[in-house]
């Protein structure tokens, strides 16, 4: 799934939101995205979030 699809999934799930926060704190966003089926790069995902918050 792309950045938009995954972002919608994250904001709909408190567990995923928490996991994203932890991945951000740990510097493991790329691994988090891949583990959850997101095909966007970390930069693309972070840019998408920045433009939609």
C-alpha positions as CSV (number, residue, x, y, z in Angstrom):
1,X,0.0,0.0,0.0
2,X,1.2,3.5,-0.6
3,X,1.8,6.3,1.9
4,X,-1.8,7.6,1.8
5,X,-3.4,4.2,2.3
6,X,-1.0,3.3,5.1
7,X,-1.5,6.7,6.8
8,X,-5.3,6.2,6.8
9,X,-4.7,2.7,8.3
10,X,-2.4,4.1,11.0
11,X,-4.8,6.9,12.1
12,X,-7.6,4.4,12.4
13,X,-5.6,2.2,14.7
14,X,-4.4,3.3,18.1
15,X,-2.0,0.3,18.2
16,X,-0.4,1.3,14.9
17,X,-0.2,4.9,16.0
18,X,1.7,3.9,19.1
19,X,4.0,1.5,17.0
20,X,4.7,4.4,14.6
21,X,5.7,6.7,17.5
22,X,8.0,4.0,18.8
23,X,9.5,3.4,15.4
24,X,10.0,7.2,15.0
25,X,11.7,7.4,18.4
26,X,13.9,4.4,17.6
27,X,14.8,5.5,14.1
28,X,13.2,2.3,12.6
29,X,10.5,3.8,10.4
30,X,11.6,2.1,7.3
31,X,11.5,-1.3,8.9
32,X,8.1,-0.5,10.5
33,X,6.7,0.5,7.1
34,X,8.0,-2.6,5.4
35,X,6.7,-4.9,8.2
36,X,3.2,-3.4,7.8
37,X,3.0,-3.7,4.0
38,X,3.7,-0.1,3.1
39,X,5.7,0.3,-0.1
40,X,6.5,4.0,0.5
41,X,9.9,5.1,1.5
42,X,10.4,6.7,4.9
43,X,10.9,10.1,3.2
44,X,7.7,9.7,1.2
45,X,5.7,8.6,4.2
46,X,7.1,11.4,6.4
47,X,6.4,14.0,3.7
48,X,2.9,12.7,3.3
49,X,2.2,13.0,7.0
50,X,3.7,16.5,7.1
51,X,1.5,17.7,4.3
52,X,-1.7,16.2,5.9
53,X,-1.3,17.3,9.5
